[in-house]
Amino acid sequence: MASPHDFRLLDGTVVDHLPVGTAARALAILGLPREGPVTVGMNVPSARYGQKDIIRVEGLALRKSETDRLALLGPHVTVAIVKGGSVLTKQRLEVPERLVGVLRCANPTCITNHERVPPVFDRVAKAPLCLRCAYCERACSEPYAFLVG
């Protein structure tokens, strides 16, 4: 019988360097579990960052909206695309300059919470991450808490 350490990803996606404790949120962003094998590592030793969470999903291709949401989880999150058992591409995710429809505004009086207007946030700073609502100008420093969907 194969052990969990023998799991080889043939074709799929690896979401790596997630901050400890964010794997469950990443699974929700990706709409997992889906069909096919999913491996989740939580509080895994990392030579570079000390500890991390990691997710490996067979047969998963990420959409731009999913990578934008995953980027909000931490500054070191990477995504690797695996084809035929080998890493085809690997990229570090970065929060884009403008996010549309990804977050909800924390301001209860913001128009996006009352009208059918998609929330729009502009990145004010990368480190520490700070986003500002384009409508009411409320800034949020922990944007992952306001993810839509």
Secondary structure, DSSP 8 states (H G I E B T S, - for coil): ---GGG---SSEEEEEEE-TT-HHHHHHHTT-S-SS-EEEEEEEEETTTEEEEEEEEET----HHHHHHHHTT-TT-EEEEEETTEEEEEEE----SEEESSB--S-TTSGGGTSS---EEEEEETTTTEEEETTT--EES-GGGGB--
